[in-house]
C-alpha cells in the first residue's frame, strides 16, 4: 500500500511513536486502540499499518529504542579512573537519563508483560546488557577492595530498582532539585555498596 501524496514518513512515523508512548503511559497498553493512536496523530487508523505491523510491534519498538538509547548514552558517558568513580558516574547517569524519559521508563517497567515471548526475550537481553555494565563496576570494586558486597548480581538489581524509583516521585520544581537528588542517591548507593 502506497502512502498518500504529500505524506511525510519522517514526520508521521515519529509522531505515531510519540502518541503511542504517551497514550500507553497514560492509559495502559491494553486500554489503547490503534484508532486512538491514529486519532492522536491525525491519520486514518489504516495508515498506522504503513509504519507498524500491529500494536505489540509498536510497543516493542518503543521499548527497544529506549534500551538502545540508554546503552548508547552510557557507552559515551564518562567513567572515571576507579570503580568507585565509575559507580558514581553510573548513579548520576542513570538518574539523569531516566528523568528526561519518564514515559519511556514507565513503559519499560509496566508494559513489558504485554510483549510476546520473542520480543520479551529481546528486551530482556538489552536490559541484561545494561545490568551487566553496573555489575562489572561492582565486581571491579570488590576486586580492588573499594566495595564490599555479598552478591554483586543482587546488588546490581537493587541499585537499578532504587535509581529507577526516582521517576515515581521526582517532580521538577519540587523540594529537591536534580543535582541534590543525584547527590543523595549517590551517597545511599555508596553506603549500600560498602564503600
N, C-alpha and C positions, 0 to 999 in steps of 0.2 A: 504494500500500500504506500503510495507516494504522499509526501507532505503537501499541504496546500501551498499555492503560490504565495509568497510573502511570509511564510513561516520561517522562524529562525531557531534551528535546533540548539545552537549555542546559548540561546537565551531561554527557550522553553524548557529544555532538559534540566538546567539548574533550578528554574522556578518550580518545576514539578517536585524535585528532591527537597527543596526548601519548604514547600507547602506540606508535603507528606511528613517531613520531620516535625514540623510544628503541630500538625493535626495528630500524629501518632503520640507525641509527647503530651499533648493537652487532653486527648480523649481516650488514648489507648489504641493499639494496633487493631484489635478485634472490632472496635466500635466504629472505625473509619472505613468508608467505602471508597472505591475508585471514583465514583461520581462526586463525592465530597472533595476529593483531591482535585479533580478536573474543574469543579466549580471554583475552588480557591485560586486556581491558576487562570481561569477564564477560557478554558478549552472544552471541547466535547469529550465525554468520557472515552469514546473510542480512540481519540487522539493520544491518550496516555500509552496505548499499546504500541505506539511508534517508538516509545522511549523505554518501556519495560515490558517484560512478558506477563507479569502479574504482580499482585500486591506484595507477596513474600519476596520476590526478586527486588522490589523497590526497597523494602526493609533491609534486606541483605546488603544491597548497595550502600545504604546509609551507614550501617554498622561497619562494613568493610572499609569504607572511606575514612570513617572516624579512626579506626585502629591503624590503618596505614599512615594517616596523617600524624597520629601520635608517635608511631615508631620512627617516622622520618624526622619529626621535630626533635625527638630525643637523640637520634643519631647525630644531629647538628648541634646539640646543646653542649655547653662547657661541662667538663667532668672534674676538674681539679687534679691535684697530683697524688692524693692519698684516698684510700677507701672512705675515710670519714668525710673528706671534702666531696667525693663523688656522691655519698649518701645525702649530704646537704643539698647538693645541686639537684638530685633526683626529687627530693621532697618539694623543693621550691618549684621545680619544673612541673611536676605533676599537678600541684595546686593551680599554678598559673595557667597551664594549658587547659585544664578541665573547666575552670571558672569561665573561660571565654566560650565554652561549648556546652552549656548546661543541658540543652535539649538532647544533643548527641550522646552525652554521658548518661542521661536518664534512659534513653532508648537502649543503650548498650547493656544496661543492667536489668531493666524491667521488661524489655520486649524480646530478648534473646530466645526465650522459650517458644516464640512463635515461628522460629525457623525449623525447617525440616532437618533431618539428621545430617545430610551432606553439608548444607550451609552452616548449620550449628558447629560442625566439626571444623570448618574453615575459619570461623570467627574465633573459636576456642584456641586454635593453633596460633592465631595472631595475638590473642591475649597471653598465651603461654610465652610467646616470644618477648613480650613486654615484661611479664613477671620475671622471666629469666634474666633480664637486664638488671633488675633490682637484686635478685638472688646472687648474681655474680659479685655485685658490690658487697653484699653481706658476707659472702664466703671469703672475699679478699680481706675484709675487715677482721674476720676470725683468724685468717692465716697470719696477718701482721700483728695481731693482739690488740687492735684498737676497738674491736667489738666483741661482745660475749653473748652468744645466743645458743639456746639448747637445740633449736631446729630452724635452719635458715628458710626452708620452704614455708613452714607455718608463719614465721616472722614476715616473710615476703607477702603472703596473703593478708595478714593482719595489718601491715603497714599500708598496703594499697587500699584496703577497705576503709581504714581510718582517713587516709588522704582524700579518697573519693567522697567520703561523707561530708566534706566541706560544702559540696554542691547542694546538700539538702537544707542547709541553714544559712549560708552566707548571702547577704544582700548588700549590694553597693549602697554606700551612704549610711550603713548601719553603725553600730557602736565600734566595731573594729574594721580598720582598712585592710586591704590585701597584704601589704608588707608586714603588718603586725600579725595577721593570721599565719602567714608563712613562717615568721619567726617563732611563734608559739608552737606550731606544729613541728617545726624542726627540733625544738627543744624536747618535745614529747617523744619524737621518734628517736632522737639521740639517746635519751634515757632508757627507752624501751629496748634499744639495741645494745645496751650495756656499754656505752662509750664512756 
